[in-house]
Amino acid sequence: QTGFPSCFVQHKTNNARSLMISSARFAPIASPATSFTRLASTAEQVSAVPAIIQDTWGMQPNLRAFPGASFALGVHAENGHSQSSPPILEIPNFLAADECAFLRNWATQAIQNGAQECDDYLNARVNKEIEQDGITQEGKQLIEEHLTTDGSGSSSSTNGENGQAPALKATDTGGFRLRVDQEVIETLLKSRILQLMSMERDFVYEEGAWIRPTPKTVVVRDCTIVYYDHGDGVPPHVDGKDATLLLYLNTLPEGVGGRTVFPEDDFAQLPQEGTALLYRSKTELLHYSEAMSQRHEKWIMQFLLDYDHDYQPGDTIVDFSTGTSYVWEG
């Protein structure tokens, strides 16, 4: 489906997982031809953003620039009123097909050139535990706490290829997470994301909590591409940030796993190439990724963003990286 298995030799022995690069040739990476201006649209093509979103998110996404964007959860389509579940914004065609292919190809070549697995997140912790012990105790605890009541260490889904099948087990590995170069983000996605968020700010790339957003900055805490092969998934978790932007880089058919599942809100998203989900998962919207079934793979790109700030007009704001300061006029 994406050509990734022809570039990698995957070994799974005693539930240990490693990726070894083969000598397969790669086509040169070319910048996607689709331009950012393709997202422009007229105001008549979409409805206004419900006022409840500003109250919930502290920002108002620019739906006018993204035809087809709608709230898959949390907002009544008919009247714009809030539902009991937190909002999830679904944005079809946020990325074009050539852009998705470019990102998949970029990640493939980066790993071929020796890029290491990003070890700061749940995926890598799950992989390490399974490599050492054949099971992830952290994942088992999360699955049992949020998805099961029988202590089985697995969750169930009725969408498996053979009917009732485990959606996620404590022996399922966590995929391969790769940090994305800032140059790729700046060139391809920064302007688009800021337009979606209706913000005239700049990106600051920092995982440390000591750097906080300001009226002029959005802090990018994480930007990674994750590859999921057979038996890969992610246990239930929340992201802990002001916004999550989840981009699907390939399409999956029904019944092969790989959905993003929000179990407390009875919602699941099947990956569709180019579609994005925008949601706030600071403490809400617990979610997990179903394990992939055989013969299928999944690619996603994830941004974790902080943008909330407590500054008031008249406050002096210091940029500690440069030593400069300014007074925010609001």
Buried (B, 14 or more C-beta within 10 A) or exposed (E): BBBBBEBBEBEEEEBBBEBEBEEEEEEEBEEBEBEEEEBEBEEEEBEEBBEBBEEBBEBBBBBBBBBBBBBBBBBEEEEBEBEEBBBBBBBEBBBBBBBBBBBBBBBBBBBBEEBEBBEBBBBBBBBBBBBEEEBBEBBBBBBBEBBBEEEBBBBBBEBBEEEEBBBBBBBBBBBBBBBBEEEBBEEBBBEBBBBBBBBEBEBBEBEEEEBBBBBBBBBBBBBBBBBBBBBBBBBBBBBEBBBBBBBBBBBBEEBBBBBBBBBBBEBBBBBBBBBBBBBBBBEBBBBBBBBBBEEBBBBBBBBBBBBBBEBEEEBEBEEEEEEEEEEBEE
